[in-house]
Amino acid sequence: MTQNDGVSSTRLYEVVMPDLQGAEEIVIGAWTKKSGDHVDEGETLVEARTDKVNAEIPSPVAGTVEELLVREGEPVKAGQPIATVTPE
């Protein structure tokens, strides 16, 4: 097996939950995009809720949403991967 085995060289960008004012508990509120949707850099990808703040989490890159890794209503931690995007 070689290092480049001919599989697609497209890289996925892993979107992680940012630190929201030191909140201990962060819950995914509502996804504004679904798998297969196009997202622009800075466009809201998901709404997150904490006991301190509700926040819109923007996509750090423009591209196609590949996978949502956390369901609505599920808890997440800062730094946890929440979605993958194929950059343009």
Secondary structure, 3 states (H helix, E strand, C coil): CCCCCCCCCCCCEEEECCCCCCCCCEEEEEECCCCCCEECCCCEEEEEEECCCEEEEECCCCEEEEEECCCCCCEECCCCEEEEEEEC
